[in-house]
């Protein structure tokens, strides 16, 4: 389970630390027509080394605050390891 605060239209895709009780992530995609959610899903799949089908958006489809579940992650990013 992963709680994220998303900043769309950033210069690059990256995790950038805590934002309240969530992890802040910047993504390059615009927040229109679900493009940011699709891009974020692919980015999380890449970072956690799982197929995109294992990354599920649970809450926050139209919000900056989102909750994802990631089934059987193969790797944890350094930013997340440092926060746990």
C-alpha positions as CSV (number, residue, x, y, z in Angstrom):
1,X,0.0,0.0,0.0
2,X,1.4,3.4,-1.0
3,X,0.0,6.8,-0.3
4,X,1.2,9.5,-2.7
5,X,0.9,13.2,-3.2
6,X,1.4,13.8,-7.0
7,X,2.8,16.8,-8.7
8,X,2.0,16.7,-12.4
9,X,3.9,18.5,-15.2
10,X,7.3,18.3,-13.5
11,X,10.6,18.3,-15.3
12,X,11.3,14.7,-14.5
13,X,9.8,11.6,-12.8
14,X,11.0,11.2,-9.2
15,X,10.2,10.6,-5.6
16,X,11.0,13.7,-3.5
17,X,10.4,12.9,0.1
18,X,7.5,13.1,2.5
19,X,4.5,15.4,2.2
20,X,2.5,15.1,5.4
21,X,1.8,11.4,5.8
22,X,2.2,10.7,2.1
23,X,5.2,10.3,-0.2
24,X,5.5,13.1,-2.8
25,X,6.2,12.1,-6.4
26,X,6.7,14.3,-9.4
27,X,5.7,13.2,-12.8
28,X,6.0,14.7,-16.3
29,X,2.5,13.9,-17.5
30,X,-0.2,16.5,-17.6
31,X,-3.3,16.1,-15.3
32,X,-5.8,15.7,-18.1
33,X,-7.9,12.8,-19.4
34,X,-6.3,10.3,-17.0
35,X,-2.8,10.7,-18.5
36,X,-1.2,11.5,-15.2
37,X,-2.7,8.3,-13.6
38,X,-1.6,6.2,-16.6
39,X,1.9,7.6,-16.5
40,X,2.2,7.3,-12.7
41,X,1.1,3.6,-12.9
42,X,3.8,2.9,-15.5
43,X,6.4,4.8,-13.5
44,X,5.6,2.9,-10.3
45,X,5.7,-0.4,-12.2
46,X,9.2,0.5,-13.5
47,X,10.5,1.6,-10.1
48,X,9.1,-1.4,-8.3
49,X,10.0,-3.8,-11.1
50,X,6.6,-5.3,-11.6
51,X,4.2,-5.5,-14.5
52,X,1.8,-2.5,-14.7
53,X,-1.1,-4.9,-14.1
54,X,0.2,-5.3,-10.5
55,X,-0.1,-1.6,-9.8
56,X,-3.6,-0.6,-8.9
57,X,-5.1,2.8,-8.1
58,X,-7.3,2.4,-5.1
59,X,-8.3,6.0,-4.3
60,X,-7.8,9.5,-5.8
61,X,-8.4,9.1,-9.5
62,X,-9.1,12.8,-9.8
63,X,-7.1,14.1,-6.8
64,X,-3.4,14.8,-6.1
65,X,-3.7,12.5,-3.1
66,X,-3.7,8.9,-4.3
67,X,-3.5,5.5,-2.9
68,X,-1.9,2.6,-4.8
69,X,-1.4,-1.1,-4.1
70,X,1.6,-2.8,-5.6
71,X,1.5,-6.6,-5.6
72,X,4.8,-8.4,-4.8
73,X,7.2,-5.6,-5.5
74,X,10.6,-6.9,-6.6
75,X,12.5,-3.8,-5.5
76,X,12.0,-0.8,-3.1
77,X,13.3,2.6,-4.3
78,X,16.0,4.1,-2.0
79,X,13.7,7.0,-1.2
80,X,11.0,4.7,0.2
81,X,13.6,2.6,2.0
82,X,14.9,5.7,3.7
83,X,11.4,6.7,4.9
84,X,10.5,3.3,6.4
